[in-house]
């Protein structure tokens, strides 16, 4: 029973809130149909319905090699062409200089200036790997003189070509002066490109343009004169030019990158430094020997201006011959076969210090030995001055000897005659070159002795360090094991502060930083003043 007014009923309390938001619903497994997709019942014997195909992945990007060649193609070809003009112009200029003289031709001048230029270019392109071959499309046969002679078969065979085919004369002679100048012209062109911030891609472009220019010059340097054809092997010349240009321009353009890479690798840096020392020593020695050889050649009887002009592209070749003889080696010559321009039969021999003394005199032998001694001392002193330790000195000497042997094997002259070509006929070979075995033996003696003596000679002049290498504070000091050291030390009177993590020796006064509390029992060192 209710009395009076009814009390209003209290409102219901709200539902309690969860302490954390509910976890998200789990994602459906891969390959399952999305929610709400219609379900299709498979009939009896039918394969199950295919699942949903995954989202296709993005197509793969280009490879690093593809990106590199893309940058090569889209790069600055105009700058690469300007860089390639230096070596190309050098070859053309030298060819014109060699084509101007007539070389004793009379009024019946059937080899004009243009043909002489093409022949000169064919010979100059041997500096980068080309060849020089003279061919004549003349069928083999007998001359009108028959066999001749008084016996049943005669003593001579006239102009008979034993090959029964096309005659040819091959000349192999690398003008190393042209090779050195060509590399120098490449370095000048590459430096101009490096100032514009070019990288390794520019090296490929410059090499390609240079090889194309050499290919064009090689195709042009194949004249046909009076039924005689000159072949210059243009493809080989272009390939050699590309390889030499690629190595040279890459070294110039990547110099800063290589320096940073070598800075973190002391062993590789020492090897590169020794190689640089060997190259410098080889350049100085060859320059000295070339000067001696050129002066000696100019003082020979019958040598005139044209002969000196022809000798200029061969100065390093002459220098290597002089150095080989000065160190006690020999220059071997080998003539075999029967040909018009070097006689018949066979002739073998060697030219060394003994033959030099018999032909010229004892003063020539003394001068040759003095040249060899000075050359060896140059190697020893440069190795002692520019090397950090004895190991690097011997490395520089070994690399010098290796370069000397390689160039010695390249500086010779060889020729082969087969059949009849113009006024030349016969079959035979000729070779004049220094003996590489003698160069190795005497080079070991001279270079090894110079590297041993060089540090002591340098120390006598007051420029050598205690170990015979660089002086303290020299160009190549040893790296500190504690990293980069600055020349600014603490001022005098500053208390010792140990490096982080080091324990100071007992009794060292403690100098705490501002605001720090020293540990109990540590002697306090108050600041002065």
C-alpha positions as CSV (number, residue, x, y, z in Angstrom):
1,X,0.0,0.0,0.0
2,X,1.4,3.3,-0.9
3,X,1.1,6.3,1.4
4,X,1.6,9.8,0.3
5,X,3.5,10.7,-2.9
6,X,5.6,8.2,-4.6
7,X,9.3,8.8,-4.6
8,X,10.8,9.1,-8.1
9,X,12.8,6.1,-9.2
10,X,16.6,6.8,-9.5
11,X,18.0,6.6,-13.0
12,X,19.9,3.5,-14.0
13,X,23.7,3.7,-13.8
14,X,25.5,3.8,-17.2
15,X,27.4,0.6,-18.3
16,X,31.0,0.5,-17.1
17,X,33.6,1.6,-19.7
18,X,36.3,-0.9,-20.6
19,X,39.8,-0.2,-19.3
20,X,41.4,-0.5,-22.7
21,X,40.0,-0.3,-26.2
22,X,39.0,-3.7,-27.7
23,X,41.6,-5.3,-29.8
24,X,41.2,-5.0,-33.6
25,X,39.7,-7.9,-35.4
26,X,42.2,-10.3,-36.9
27,X,42.9,-9.9,-40.6
28,X,41.6,-12.6,-42.8
29,X,44.2,-15.1,-44.0
30,X,45.9,-14.5,-47.3
31,X,44.0,-15.7,-50.2
32,X,40.6,-15.8,-48.5
33,X,37.7,-13.9,-50.1
34,X,36.8,-10.6,-48.5
35,X,33.7,-10.5,-46.2
36,X,30.5,-10.4,-48.0
37,X,31.8,-12.1,-51.1
38,X,29.3,-14.6,-52.6
39,X,29.9,-18.2,-51.9
40,X,29.8,-20.5,-54.9
41,X,29.3,-24.2,-54.3
42,X,31.6,-26.3,-56.4
43,X,29.9,-29.0,-58.3
44,X,30.7,-32.6,-58.0
45,X,34.1,-33.4,-59.6
46,X,34.9,-29.8,-60.4
47,X,38.2,-28.3,-59.1
48,X,38.1,-25.9,-56.2
49,X,37.5,-22.3,-57.1
50,X,40.7,-20.3,-57.4
51,X,41.7,-18.0,-54.6
52,X,42.1,-14.3,-55.1
53,X,45.5,-13.4,-56.8
54,X,48.0,-11.5,-54.6
55,X,48.7,-7.9,-55.5
56,X,51.4,-7.8,-58.2
57,X,54.8,-6.6,-57.0
58,X,56.4,-3.5,-58.3
59,X,58.5,-4.0,-61.4
60,X,62.3,-4.4,-60.6
61,X,64.4,-1.3,-61.2
62,X,67.4,-1.1,-63.4
63,X,70.7,-2.7,-62.3
64,X,73.6,-0.6,-61.1
65,X,75.4,-1.4,-64.3
66,X,72.4,-0.3,-66.3
67,X,72.3,3.0,-64.3
68,X,76.0,3.5,-64.9
69,X,75.7,3.1,-68.7
70,X,72.6,5.3,-68.6
71,X,74.7,8.1,-67.1
72,X,77.4,7.4,-69.7
73,X,74.9,7.9,-72.6
74,X,73.2,10.9,-71.1
75,X,76.4,12.6,-70.1
76,X,78.3,15.5,-71.5
77,X,79.6,14.2,-74.8
78,X,80.8,17.7,-76.0
79,X,83.3,17.8,-73.1
80,X,84.5,14.3,-73.9
81,X,85.0,15.2,-77.5
82,X,87.1,18.3,-76.4
83,X,89.2,16.0,-74.2
84,X,89.8,13.5,-77.0
85,X,91.0,16.3,-79.3
86,X,94.3,16.5,-77.4
87,X,95.6,13.0,-78.3
88,X,94.1,13.0,-81.7
89,X,95.6,16.4,-82.6
90,X,99.0,15.1,-81.3
91,X,99.0,12.1,-83.7
92,X,98.0,14.4,-86.6
93,X,100.6,17.0,-85.8
94,X,103.4,14.4,-85.6
95,X,102.2,12.8,-88.8
96,X,102.4,16.1,-90.7
97,X,105.9,16.8,-89.2
98,X,107.2,13.4,-90.4
99,X,105.5,13.8,-93.9
100,X,107.0,17.1,-94.8
101,X,110.6,15.9,-95.7
102,X,110.9,14.0,-99.0
103,X,113.6,11.6,-97.7
104,X,115.9,11.8,-100.7
105,X,113.2,11.3,-103.4
106,X,114.2,12.7,-106.8
107,X,112.1,14.5,-109.4
108,X,110.2,11.3,-110.1
109,X,108.3,11.9,-106.9
110,X,105.6,9.2,-106.9
111,X,105.0,9.4,-103.1
112,X,103.4,12.7,-102.6
113,X,102.7,14.6,-99.3
114,X,99.3,13.1,-98.7
115,X,100.7,9.5,-99.2
116,X,103.6,10.3,-97.0
117,X,101.2,11.6,-94.3
118,X,99.2,8.3,-94.5
119,X,102.3,6.2,-94.2
120,X,103.6,8.3,-91.3
121,X,100.2,7.9,-89.5
122,X,100.4,4.1,-90.0
123,X,103.8,4.0,-88.4
124,X,102.7,6.3,-85.5
125,X,99.6,4.3,-84.7
126,X,101.9,1.4,-83.7
127,X,102.4,3.4,-80.5
128,X,98.9,2.4,-79.3
129,X,98.8,-1.1,-80.7
130,X,98.5,-0.8,-84.5
131,X,100.6,-2.6,-87.1
132,X,102.5,-1.8,-90.2
133,X,102.5,-4.1,-93.1
134,X,103.2,-3.6,-96.8
135,X,101.6,-6.0,-99.3
136,X,101.8,-6.4,-103.0
137,X,99.3,-8.5,-104.9
138,X,101.9,-10.1,-107.2
139,X,101.7,-13.7,-108.3
140,X,104.7,-15.8,-107.6
141,X,106.8,-16.9,-110.5
142,X,110.1,-16.6,-112.2
143,X,111.7,-13.6,-114.0
144,X,112.7,-13.6,-117.6
145,X,116.2,-14.6,-116.6
146,X,115.1,-18.2,-115.8
147,X,117.2,-20.2,-113.5
148,X,120.5,-19.0,-114.8
149,X,123.8,-20.3,-113.7
150,X,126.1,-22.9,-115.3
151,X,124.9,-26.0,-113.5
152,X,121.9,-28.1,-114.3
153,X,119.7,-26.2,-111.9
154,X,121.6,-22.9,-111.9
155,X,122.9,-20.9,-109.0
156,X,120.2,-18.2,-108.8
157,X,116.5,-18.1,-109.0
158,X,115.9,-14.5,-110.0
159,X,112.7,-13.0,-108.6
160,X,111.0,-16.3,-107.8
161,X,108.4,-16.0,-105.0
162,X,108.5,-19.2,-103.1
163,X,105.2,-18.5,-101.5
164,X,103.4,-18.5,-104.9
165,X,101.1,-15.8,-103.6
166,X,101.0,-12.3,-102.2
167,X,104.3,-10.9,-100.9
168,X,104.4,-8.8,-97.8
169,X,106.8,-6.9,-95.5
170,X,105.9,-6.6,-91.9
171,X,107.6,-4.0,-89.6
172,X,107.1,-4.0,-85.8
173,X,108.5,-1.0,-84.0
174,X,106.7,0.8,-81.1
175,X,107.6,4.5,-81.0
176,X,107.6,4.9,-77.3
177,X,107.9,8.7,-77.5
178,X,104.6,8.8,-79.2
179,X,103.1,6.6,-76.6
180,X,104.3,8.8,-73.7
181,X,103.2,12.0,-75.4
182,X,99.8,10.4,-76.2
183,X,99.2,9.5,-72.6
184,X,100.3,13.0,-71.5
185,X,97.8,14.5,-73.9
186,X,95.1,12.3,-72.5
187,X,95.9,13.5,-68.9
188,X,95.6,17.1,-70.0
189,X,92.2,16.5,-71.5
190,X,91.0,14.5,-68.5
191,X,92.1,17.2,-66.1
192,X,90.0,19.7,-68.0
193,X,87.0,17.4,-67.6
194,X,87.7,16.8,-63.9
195,X,87.5,20.5,-63.1
196,X,83.8,20.3,-64.2
197,X,83.1,17.6,-61.6
198,X,83.0,14.6,-64.0
199,X,83.3,11.1,-62.7
200,X,84.0,7.6,-64.0
201,X,81.3,7.9,-66.7
202,X,83.3,10.6,-68.4
203,X,86.3,8.2,-68.6
204,X,84.2,5.8,-70.7
205,X,83.0,8.6,-72.9
206,X,86.5,10.0,-73.5
207,X,87.9,6.5,-74.2
208,X,85.1,5.7,-76.7
209,X,85.6,9.0,-78.6
210,X,89.4,8.5,-78.6
211,X,89.1,5.0,-79.9
212,X,86.7,6.1,-82.6
213,X,89.2,8.8,-83.7
214,X,92.0,6.3,-83.8
215,X,89.9,3.9,-85.9
216,X,89.2,6.7,-88.4
217,X,92.9,7.6,-88.6
218,X,93.8,3.9,-89.0
219,X,91.4,3.5,-91.9
220,X,92.8,6.6,-93.5
221,X,96.4,5.4,-93.0
222,X,96.1,2.6,-95.6
223,X,97.3,4.1,-98.9
224,X,97.9,2.2,-102.1
225,X,101.0,3.4,-104.1
226,X,102.2,1.9,-107.3
227,X,100.5,-1.4,-106.6
228,X,101.8,-1.5,-103.0
229,X,99.2,-1.5,-100.2
230,X,100.0,-0.3,-96.6
231,X,97.9,-1.9,-93.8
232,X,97.8,-0.3,-90.3
233,X,95.5,-2.8,-88.4
234,X,93.0,-0.1,-87.5
235,X,90.8,-2.4,-85.3
236,X,93.8,-3.4,-83.1
237,X,94.9,0.3,-82.8
238,X,91.4,1.3,-81.8
239,X,91.2,-1.4,-79.1
240,X,94.6,-0.5,-77.7
241,X,93.7,3.2,-77.7
242,X,90.5,2.4,-75.8
243,X,92.2,0.4,-73.1
244,X,95.0,2.9,-72.6
245,X,92.6,5.8,-72.5
246,X,90.3,4.1,-70.1
247,X,93.0,3.4,-67.6
248,X,94.6,6.8,-67.9
249,X,91.4,8.9,-67.7
250,X,89.9,6.8,-64.9
251,X,93.1,7.3,-62.8
252,X,92.9,11.1,-63.3
253,X,89.1,11.4,-62.7
254,X,89.0,9.1,-59.7
255,X,92.1,10.5,-58.0
256,X,90.3,12.0,-55.1
257,X,88.2,8.9,-54.5
258,X,91.3,6.7,-54.6
259,X,93.1,9.0,-52.2
260,X,90.2,8.6,-49.7
261,X,90.2,4.9,-50.1
262,X,93.9,4.6,-49.7
263,X,93.9,6.8,-46.6
264,X,92.2,4.0,-44.6
265,X,94.5,1.3,-45.9
266,X,98.2,2.0,-45.1
267,X,99.5,-1.1,-46.8
268,X,97.9,-0.2,-50.1
269,X,98.9,3.4,-49.7
270,X,102.6,2.4,-49.3
271,X,102.4,0.2,-52.4
272,X,100.9,3.1,-54.5
273,X,103.6,5.4,-53.1
274,X,106.3,2.9,-54.1
275,X,104.9,2.7,-57.6
276,X,104.9,6.4,-57.9
277,X,108.6,6.5,-56.8
278,X,109.4,3.8,-59.4
279,X,107.7,5.7,-62.2
280,X,109.6,8.9,-61.3
281,X,112.9,7.1,-61.2
282,X,112.2,5.4,-64.5
283,X,111.3,8.7,-66.1
284,X,114.5,10.4,-64.9
285,X,116.8,7.5,-65.9
286,X,115.3,7.2,-69.4
287,X,115.6,11.0,-69.9
288,X,119.3,10.8,-69.0
289,X,119.9,7.8,-71.2
290,X,117.9,9.3,-74.1
291,X,120.1,12.4,-73.9
292,X,123.3,10.4,-74.0
293,X,122.0,8.2,-76.8
294,X,120.7,11.1,-78.9
295,X,124.0,13.0,-78.7
296,X,126.0,9.9,-79.6
297,X,123.7,9.2,-82.6
298,X,124.0,12.8,-83.7
299,X,127.8,12.6,-83.8
300,X,127.9,9.6,-86.0
301,X,129.1,9.9,-89.6
302,X,126.4,10.3,-92.2
303,X,123.6,11.4,-89.8
304,X,121.8,14.5,-91.0
305,X,118.7,16.4,-90.1
306,X,116.2,13.8,-91.5
307,X,117.8,11.0,-89.6
308,X,117.5,13.0,-86.4
309,X,113.9,13.7,-87.1
310,X,113.2,10.0,-87.5
311,X,115.0,9.3,-84.2
312,X,112.8,11.7,-82.2
313,X,109.8,9.3,-81.9
314,X,112.2,6.6,-80.8
315,X,114.0,8.3,-78.0
316,X,112.8,6.0,-75.2
317,X,113.8,3.0,-77.4
318,X,117.3,4.4,-77.7
319,X,117.4,5.1,-74.0
320,X,116.6,1.5,-73.1
321,X,119.3,0.3,-75.5
322,X,121.8,2.7,-73.8
323,X,120.8,1.6,-70.3
324,X,121.0,-2.1,-71.1
325,X,124.6,-1.7,-72.5
326,X,125.6,0.6,-69.7
327,X,124.6,-1.9,-67.1
328,X,126.6,-4.7,-68.8
329,X,123.9,-6.2,-71.0
330,X,123.9,-6.8,-74.7
331,X,121.8,-5.8,-77.7
332,X,121.2,-9.0,-79.8
333,X,120.6,-9.0,-83.5
334,X,119.4,-12.0,-85.6
335,X,119.2,-12.0,-89.4
336,X,118.0,-15.2,-91.1
337,X,116.8,-16.1,-94.5
338,X,117.4,-14.4,-97.9
339,X,116.1,-11.0,-98.5
340,X,117.3,-8.0,-100.5
341,X,117.7,-5.5,-97.8
342,X,119.6,-7.6,-95.2
343,X,121.5,-10.0,-97.3
344,X,121.4,-13.8,-97.4
345,X,122.2,-16.6,-95.0
346,X,122.2,-16.0,-91.3
347,X,123.9,-13.6,-89.0
348,X,123.7,-13.7,-85.2
349,X,125.5,-11.6,-82.7
350,X,125.4,-9.2,-79.8
351,X,126.6,-5.7,-79.1
352,X,127.9,-4.9,-75.6
353,X,130.6,-3.1,-73.7
354,X,133.3,-5.2,-75.4
355,X,132.1,-4.3,-78.9
356,X,131.7,-0.7,-77.9
357,X,135.3,-0.5,-76.8
358,X,136.6,-2.2,-80.0
359,X,134.6,0.0,-82.2
360,X,134.9,3.4,-80.5
361,X,137.5,3.3,-77.8
362,X,138.0,2.9,-74.1
363,X,136.6,6.4,-73.4
364,X,133.2,5.2,-74.7
365,X,133.2,2.3,-72.2
366,X,134.1,4.6,-69.4
367,X,131.2,6.9,-70.4
368,X,128.8,4.0,-70.6
369,X,129.7,2.8,-67.1
370,X,129.4,6.3,-65.7
371,X,125.9,6.5,-67.2
372,X,124.9,3.2,-65.7
373,X,126.3,4.3,-62.3
374,X,124.5,7.6,-62.3
375,X,121.2,5.9,-63.4
376,X,121.5,3.4,-60.5
377,X,122.2,6.1,-58.0
378,X,119.1,8.0,-59.1
379,X,117.0,5.0,-58.4
380,X,118.6,4.4,-55.0
381,X,118.4,8.1,-53.8
382,X,114.8,8.5,-55.0
383,X,113.7,5.3,-53.2
384,X,115.5,6.4,-50.0
385,X,114.1,9.9,-50.1
386,X,110.5,9.1,-50.9
387,X,110.0,5.9,-48.9
388,X,108.8,5.6,-45.3
389,X,110.9,2.5,-44.5
390,X,113.2,-0.1,-45.9
391,X,110.5,-2.4,-47.1
392,X,109.0,0.4,-49.2
393,X,112.4,1.2,-50.6
394,X,112.9,-2.4,-51.9
395,X,109.3,-2.4,-53.2
396,X,110.1,0.8,-55.2
397,X,113.3,-0.8,-56.5
398,X,111.5,-4.0,-57.5
399,X,108.7,-2.1,-59.3
400,X,111.4,0.0,-61.2
401,X,113.1,-3.2,-62.3
402,X,109.8,-4.7,-63.4
403,X,109.0,-1.6,-65.5
404,X,112.4,-1.6,-67.0
405,X,112.1,-5.2,-68.1
406,X,108.6,-4.7,-69.6
407,X,109.8,-1.7,-71.6
408,X,113.0,-3.6,-72.7
409,X,110.8,-6.3,-74.2
410,X,108.8,-3.7,-76.1
411,X,111.6,-1.5,-77.5
412,X,113.1,-3.8,-80.1
413,X,112.7,-3.8,-83.9
414,X,111.6,-6.8,-85.9
415,X,110.8,-7.3,-89.6
416,X,109.7,-10.1,-91.8
417,X,109.8,-10.4,-95.6
418,X,107.9,-12.9,-97.6
419,X,107.8,-12.8,-101.4
420,X,108.4,-9.8,-103.5
421,X,107.1,-6.3,-102.7
422,X,108.1,-3.5,-105.1
423,X,112.0,-3.6,-105.2
424,X,112.2,-5.9,-102.2
425,X,112.1,-9.6,-102.5
426,X,113.1,-12.8,-100.7
427,X,112.1,-14.5,-97.5
428,X,113.6,-13.9,-94.1
429,X,113.4,-12.3,-90.7
430,X,115.3,-9.6,-88.8
431,X,115.3,-8.8,-85.1
432,X,117.2,-6.3,-83.1
433,X,116.4,-6.1,-79.4
434,X,118.1,-6.0,-75.9
435,X,118.5,-9.3,-74.2
436,X,115.9,-9.4,-71.5
437,X,117.7,-12.1,-69.5
438,X,120.8,-9.9,-69.3
439,X,118.7,-6.9,-68.3
440,X,117.2,-9.0,-65.5
441,X,120.5,-10.2,-64.2
442,X,122.4,-6.9,-64.3
443,X,119.3,-5.0,-63.3
444,X,119.1,-7.0,-60.1
445,X,122.8,-6.2,-59.3
446,X,122.7,-2.5,-60.1
447,X,119.2,-1.7,-58.6
448,X,119.7,-3.9,-55.6
449,X,123.1,-2.3,-54.8
450,X,121.7,1.2,-55.3
451,X,118.7,0.6,-53.0
452,X,121.1,-0.7,-50.3
453,X,123.5,2.2,-50.6
454,X,121.0,5.0,-51.3
455,X,119.9,5.6,-47.6
456,X,123.5,5.9,-46.4
457,X,124.3,8.4,-49.2
458,X,121.2,10.4,-48.4
459,X,122.1,10.4,-44.7
460,X,125.5,11.8,-45.5
461,X,123.8,14.8,-47.1
462,X,121.8,15.4,-43.9
463,X,118.4,14.5,-45.5
464,X,118.0,10.9,-44.3
465,X,116.2,9.8,-41.1
466,X,117.6,7.5,-38.5
467,X,116.4,4.4,-40.4
468,X,117.6,5.6,-43.7
469,X,114.2,6.6,-44.9
470,X,112.3,9.8,-44.6
471,X,113.3,12.4,-42.0
472,X,111.1,13.1,-39.1
473,X,108.3,15.3,-40.3
474,X,109.0,14.3,-43.9
475,X,106.5,14.0,-46.7
476,X,105.2,10.6,-45.6
477,X,105.2,10.2,-41.7
478,X,103.9,7.0,-40.2
479,X,100.2,7.3,-39.1
480,X,99.6,7.6,-35.4
481,X,97.9,4.7,-33.7
482,X,95.7,7.2,-31.8
483,X,94.2,8.7,-34.9
484,X,94.7,12.2,-36.2
485,X,97.0,14.3,-34.1
486,X,97.0,18.1,-34.0
487,X,100.1,20.1,-33.6
488,X,98.5,22.1,-30.7
489,X,99.3,20.5,-27.3
490,X,98.3,21.7,-23.9
491,X,100.0,24.9,-22.6
492,X,102.9,24.6,-20.2
493,X,101.9,24.0,-16.6
494,X,98.6,22.3,-17.3
495,X,98.0,19.3,-15.0
496,X,97.9,15.9,-16.5
497,X,94.4,14.7,-17.6
498,X,94.2,11.1,-18.5
499,X,92.3,10.0,-21.6
500,X,88.8,8.7,-21.1
501,X,88.8,5.2,-19.6
502,X,92.4,5.3,-18.5
503,X,93.5,5.0,-14.9
504,X,96.0,7.7,-13.7
505,X,99.2,6.5,-11.9
506,X,99.3,6.5,-8.1
507,X,100.0,9.9,-6.6
508,X,98.7,11.9,-9.5
509,X,96.8,14.9,-8.2
510,X,93.1,14.8,-9.2
511,X,91.8,17.8,-11.1
512,X,88.1,17.4,-11.2
513,X,86.0,19.3,-13.7
514,X,83.9,22.2,-12.5
515,X,80.9,21.1,-10.3
516,X,82.2,17.5,-9.8
517,X,82.9,16.0,-6.3
518,X,86.2,14.2,-6.0
519,X,86.1,10.7,-4.4
520,X,87.2,10.5,-0.7
521,X,90.9,10.4,-0.1
522,X,91.9,12.0,-3.4
523,X,94.5,14.8,-3.0
524,X,93.0,18.0,-4.3
525,X,95.0,20.2,-6.7
526,X,93.5,23.7,-6.5
527,X,93.8,25.9,-9.5
528,X,96.8,28.3,-9.6
529,X,96.2,32.0,-9.3
